[in-house]
Amino acid sequence: MNKKKIMLVTSFTILIVIIICILVGKNIRIYTPNIPNENEIYNIEFIDKGNSFIIDEKEVINRLMKALKKKKTIISGTQDVPVNAKSYTIVNIKTEKETVVMYLYEKKESFYLEQPYNGIYKIDKTKLLRKEK
């Protein structure tokens, strides 16, 4: 009789855990950067404390966009600008039709790229800026 109770409680507990995992799993949204096709981009502008730096070399733009397209996160960007960063660099990805705005910042020795109302992506700054061989 005692073994039956233990088996029943164990089965019930496992069933509850499975149901909770299914319900929580359905509510998780995976974000990817909403960026234009690299062929449409004519430059990427970085603005930091009033200073501007523009990248217009296709090879560099293609490498940056290739790296960004692979990024995924479950953390959403819910503000117009980052709220948890002391300072940030504005990243304007420009095409003929639109400018996509993102924000680059450092937090706790890690780098993040945040797209307003989309996602916050942890990036490896050295891999992003290093030339491919």
N, C-alpha and C positions, 0 to 999 in steps of 0.2 A: 504494500500500500504506500509506503514512504517513497519507494522508487518511482511509483506512478505519479505522485505529486511533483517530485523533482523533475521528471521528464515533461510533465505538463507545463510547469512554470518555465522551464528552459525553452520549450517550443514556443510558448507564448511570447517570451522575451525576444527570441530570434525573429519572430514574425513582426513584432512591433518595430524592431531595429530596421528590418527590411522596408517596411512601410515608410518610416521616417526618412530613410535614405532616398527612396523613390520620390517622395514629396519635395525634399530639399533639392535634389538633383534637377527636378523640373523647373525650379525657380532660378537657377543659376544661368546668367546670360554671359556669353563669351563675346567680348568686344574685339574688333579688329580696326586698325586705322582707316579712316575714310579719306583716302588720298587719291589724287588724280593719277591717270596712267603716266608713266615716266616719259613717254613720247610727247605728251602734251605740255609738259613742264618746260618753261623757258628759263626760269631761275629760282633759286631758293635764297631768301634773304634772312639773315640773322641780325636781330637788333638787340643790343645789350647796353643799357645805361646811355642811350643816345647815340652809340656807335653802331654803324651798319657794315655788314660784310655780305657780299653777294657771291654765290656760286652759280656760274652759268655754263660750266663745262659738262657736256652730256655724260661723259664717263663717270664723273663724280655724282651727278644727279641720279644716274641709273643705279649706282652702287648704294646710295642712300635709300632710294625708294625700294630697292630689292630687299634691303635689310628691314625696312619698316613694314613692308607687306607681310613679313613672316611673324610679326609680333602679334600676340594675343594676350588678353587679360580678362579678369572678371571684375576688375575695379573700374567703376564708371567715373568719368569726369563730370561733375554736376554743377560746375560754376563757369562763368565767363573767363576767369583767370585762376591760376592755382592759388589756393588759400593756405596750403601747408608749406609753402616755400618762402624762404627769406628774400630771395631774389630769383629772377628767371630771365631767360633769353627768349625773345619772341622769334618764332620761326614761321616765315611766310613762304608757302609753296605756291608759286605763281604760274598760272596758265593764261591763255588769251581770254578765257571766259570767267575765271574765278581766282580767288586767293584763299587758300586753305591755311588757317592760323593754328599753330601749335605752340606749346611752351616747353622749353628745355630747362630743367633745374636739377640741383643736387640736394639730396636729403639723406642724412645718415650715411655718408660716404658712397651712396649709390646715385646713379643718374636716371632721371625719368623724363619722358616725353608725354605731355598731357594734351589731349585734344578735347576742347570744351564740349560737354554733353555727349561725349563718346567714351573715351577710355584713358587710363593712365598706364603707360607702358614703361617697364623697367628696361633700360638699355645699357649695353656695354659700349661706352663712348670710344674706347680704343679700337674695338672691332668695327664700329660704325665709320670711323674716320681713316682706318688703315686701308691702303691700296691692296686689291686682290692680286694674287700672283698667278 
